């Protein structure tokens, strides 16, 4: 290896160190500052849900749209065993002005959470003002007139988004604590029963016997900090263990793009919204980066439902690879399990068509890692889906940084 190559490798390694250090420091500062407010917000949200309120997520910029859709998926489709699905809707820029979309829907017991408020020319702020006028509980990740605001301590948009993703995952996980202590939901849902059961791992400090609000809030505050530490450690594992894989994947993806290729991204559920974010990031020329061609194979409901209905769910991505994929393209597959059948089928089809393949997977890597079904496999070693997705966000943001 030449001295020039060694110097380039060292520079890349130092860059990864910097990216990881910035995330570690921001994660610690953010959740240390906001843990108690997040715990109290979980209680207020539980009260709203107990009164038949809904979560309305709004976001106009492309990356913010992915967050609005992600939080809606989490609340409506809980992976917490035995826990209730909570009503949530995503309203994004595709439907017009955010306030105009919110106007016929928002009602007094609803919760409105806004994303991208610092880059949408005031649209989120306008929507939040309308929501507050209707007595909705309002939340934002930036200063935009919400009752609960959580501005991240970083100017890096990728780090900011990663912190906000952890924040709404924490809200989704821990709002259920107050349903376990229904006596704490004022007089709205007063049944004194507990339903900890299979979900106890989500809040390890929770004392089931406690009936007073303040001790439970303290338990939830400690759980927020524990979750922040968990994702911090998982982010270190993901970026450190997969350094060579990320560097090699970025080099191959960059080479394909330079030759006129494009990126195809896909995933299911929350991973579908992450694919949406990946594509938004690559298409964006923000902060001096080059706009890169990218297609989200999880985006078009008409195509997805047509293939699922007429061919089968297993083919929803592979059929699109057939339609769009060309030699020189790269497929990025996001999967928390590493074993989703439709993801595996898409990777197989991509290889048949001579596309480069990258997979970001959780647990032990599943079938994708075991059977080497992708050229580059980034494994986030956890069994907790929210933490996997948060660390994967750091991984694909890092990939974007390395591609340039």
N, C-alpha and C positions, 0 to 999 in steps of 0.2 A: 504493500500500500504506500502511496507516495506521501510526502510531507504535506502537499496541498490537500490531499484527501483527508489526512489525519486532522488538519486544521479545520476543514469543513465539518468533519464529524464532531470535533470538540465544540465548535460553535453551535452546532445543532443541539448537542447535549446540554450546553449552557443555557440555550434558549428554553429547553424543556424544564430545566431546573428553575428558571425564572418564572415561567408560566405556572408551575406547581406552587412555588413559594408565594406568589401573588394570591393564588386561590386559597391557600392555607391561611394566610394572614387575614384576608377579607372574610372568610367563613367564620373564623373565630371572633373577630370584631363584631360582625353583624349579629350573630346569635347571642353573644354575651350581652349586647345592648338591648335586644328586643325580646328575649325569652319570656319575661314576665308579661309583657303586653300581648304576646302571642297566646299565652295561656289564658289570659282574660278574654281575648278575642274568641278563642275556641268556645268559651262558656256563652258568650253573647250569640255566636252563630248557632250553637245548639238550641238556645232559647228560640231563635227565629225559626229554625227547622221544626221545632216542636209545635210552633204555631202555624205550620203549613207554609212557611216561607220557602223561597227558592234561592239558589245561587245563580246570579246572572253575571257571566264573565264577558268583558268587552275588551277588544283590542283591534287597533287599526293597522299599524305597520306589520309587514309580513311575519317577523319573528314574534311579535305580540299576538298575532292571530293564532300561532301555534300554541302559545301558553294558554290563551282563552279556551281553545279546544282541548288541551291536555287536562286542565283542571276540571272541565265539564265531564270528561271521560272518567276521571278518578271518582268523582262524587256519585255519578249515575251507575257506574259499573264497579262496585267495590270488590277488591280481591281479598278483603278481610273476611275470613270464614264466618258465616252466620250473621254478618252485620247488614244493616239496612242500606238500600240504595237511597241516596238523597237527591232531590230534584235539582238539576243544574242545566243551564243553557249557555251556549257560546254565541255571542253576537260579534261578528267581525266586519272588516271593511268591505267584504264582498256584498254586503247587504245595504250599503249606503252609509250616511252619517250615523255615528254611534248613538247620539241622543235621539235621532228619529227612529232608530230601531228599538230603543229602550222605551220610548214614550208609550206605546200601546201595551207594554208588558209589565213594567215595574209597578209594584204595589207595596203597601206599607211594611209588611214583614219580610220583604225580600232582602237579600244581601247582594251588593254589586261590587265586584272586584275588577279593577281596571289595570290593563297592561299597556306598556308603551306610552305612558302619559307624558314622558319627557321628549318624545319625538313625533308627535302626531298633530302638531299645530293646534293644540287645545281641544281636540275632539273628545278625549277621555275626560278632561276637566269639565267640559260642557255636560257630558253624560252623567258625571258624578254629581254635579250641581242639581240636575233634574232628579236624580235618585234621592239626594238628601231632602229636596223639597217634598218628596213623597214619603219621607220617613224611613227610607231604606238604610240599612247599615252599609257603610261604604269603606272600601279598602283599596289601597294603591301602593305600588312599588316605587313611587316617586311623589314629589310634592305637587299635588293636583287638586287639593280641596277635599280630600277624603278624611273621614274621622280617624281612620287608622292608616297611617302612612309609614312605609318601611323603605326609605331610600338606601340602597346598598352603598358601602364605603369603597367604591371603586369607580373609575371612569371607563374601565374596559367593558364594552357592552356584553361580551361573552360571560365575563365573571358576574356581572350584574344579573344576567338572565339565569345563570346557574344558581345563584343565591335565592332568587325569587322562586325558582322551581322547587328548591328544598322547602322554602317557606310555605307554598301552597300544598305540598305533600304533607308537611307537618300539620297544617290546619285540617286537612282531610283525615289524617290518622287520628288526631287527638280530639277532634270534635266529638268522637264517639265516647270518650271518657265520660262526658257529662250526660250522655244517655244511660250509661251504666249507673250513674248517681242521679236518677230522675228527680229526686227530692230537691236537687240543686237547680232545677229548671223552673224556679219561681213556683207558680201554681198551674203551669201550663201542661205539665206532663208528670204528675205527682206520684206515680206508682213507685213504691220503694224497692222494686226488684233490681237485682244486678244481673248482667249478662256478660260477664268477663269472658268465660269460656276460652275458645280457641284463639281469641284475639289478644290474650293477656301479654304476649310478647311485644305488643306495640307500645305498651306503657309500663315498663318494668318497675317503676317506683310507686305505682298506684296502690294505695291501701284500700281494699274493698270495704272495710268496716267503717271508713270515715264518712261522716254525714255532713260535716261543716264545709262551707265553700272554700275558705282560705287554705286549709291544709291540702285540699284537692288541687287548687290552683298551684300551690307550691310543688306538688307532685308532678303536675303537668309541666311546669316551668323546668324542673329538673329533667324531665323526659325530652323536652325540646333541646336542651343542651346535650343530652346523651345522643340524640339523633344527629345533631350537628357534628359531634365528635366522630360518630360512626361514618358519616359521609366524608368527613375530612380524611379519615384513615383509609377509606375505600378509594378515594380519589388518588391518594399517594400510591396505593397498591396498583391501581389501574394504569396510571401514567408511568410508574417506575418499572413494573413487570413487563409492560408492553412497549418500552422505549424503542427497541429495534423494530418491532412490528409496525408501530405508528410511523417511524421514519421511513421504512421501506414502502409502506402503503402510500405515504404522501408522495414519495419520489415517483412511484409507478403511476399514481393518479395524475400528478403534474405532467408527466411525460405524455400520457394519453390526451390530456387537455391541450397540450401544446401542439399535438398532431391533429387537432380538430375534433377530438372525442368529447364526450359529455359524461356527466354523472347521473346515474339513476339511483334513487333512494327509496326505501320501503320499510314498512313495519306494521304491526297490528296494534290496535288500541292506543295506549299511551306512546308506544313506539312509532305508531303512524304519525302522531303529532310531532315526535322527534324527527322523523323523516322530513316532515313539512319544514321544521326549523333548519335542518341541514340544507335543504334546497334554498330556503330564503337566504341563508348565510353565504352560500356559494354564488348565488345570483347577485348579491349586493356588492357594490363597489365602495362601500364605506371605509373610511380610514385608509384610503390609498390602495386598497386591495383591488385586484383585477376582477371584473365581473366574469363569472364562469358559467357555462351552460349546464343546467341541471333540471331534471324532471322528477317530480314526486309521484311515484306509482301508487301511493295511498290516497291521493287527493280526490279523484273524480268519482263521486258516488254513482253516477250513471254507469260508468265502465265497470266498477267493482260489482255492483248489484247485477248487471247484465251477465257478467262472467259467472258469478256465484250461482245465479238462478239457472243459467242454461248449460254450464259446464261443470261447475263445482267450486267450492271455496278454495280447494287446494290449488286451483289454477289462476286465481285472481291476479297474481303478480307475474307468473310465468308467461301468460298470454300477452301481457304488456311488454315483457322483455322481447318476445317474438316480434311484436309490432315496432318497438322503438330501438332495440339494441342493435349495435353495429360493432364490428371489430375496432378496437381502440377505445371503446367506452368502458366505464367502470361501474359496477353495481355495488352499492353500499347497503347491506341488510342489517337492520337493528332488531334484536330479539332478546328478551330477558331470559328466556329458557334455553335458547340455542337449539330447540327441537321443533319449532313450529313447522308443520307440514308445508304450508304455502310458501314459507321462506326458503325451506330446503328445495322445493321444486323450482323456485326462481333462480337459486344459485346453480342448480344443475343445468337449467336452460341457458343461463349466462355463459357457463363453460362451453356448452355445445356451440354457442355463437362466438366464442373466442373473446369474451369480455373479461377484463380483470375483475376480481371479486374481493370485497372486504366485508367482514362480518364483525359486528360488535355484540357480544353475548354475555349473559350472566351465569350464575350458578357455577358449575365446573366446565362450562362451555357447551354442554349438551352434545347432540349428534354432530353439530357443525364442527366443533373442535375435535371430538373423538375420531370422526371419519375424515377430517381435513377437507371439508366440503367447500371451503373458501381459500383463496390464495393467502390472505392475511386475516388472522383471527385475533381480535382484541378481547380478552376475557376479563370481566369484572367479577371477582370471586366473592359473591354474596348470594344469599337466598331470599333477600328482602327486596321486592320489586321496586319500591320507590327509591331506595338507595342505589340500586343498579342503574336506574334511569338517570339519576343525578350524576353519577360517576361517568356514565356513557356520554352525557352532555359535555363534560369536560374533555372526554376523549375525542368526540367529533369536532368540538371547537378547536382543540389542539391540532387535529388533522387539517382543519381549514387554515389555521395559522401557518402550518408547515408548508402547505401547498402554495400559499401566497396569491 
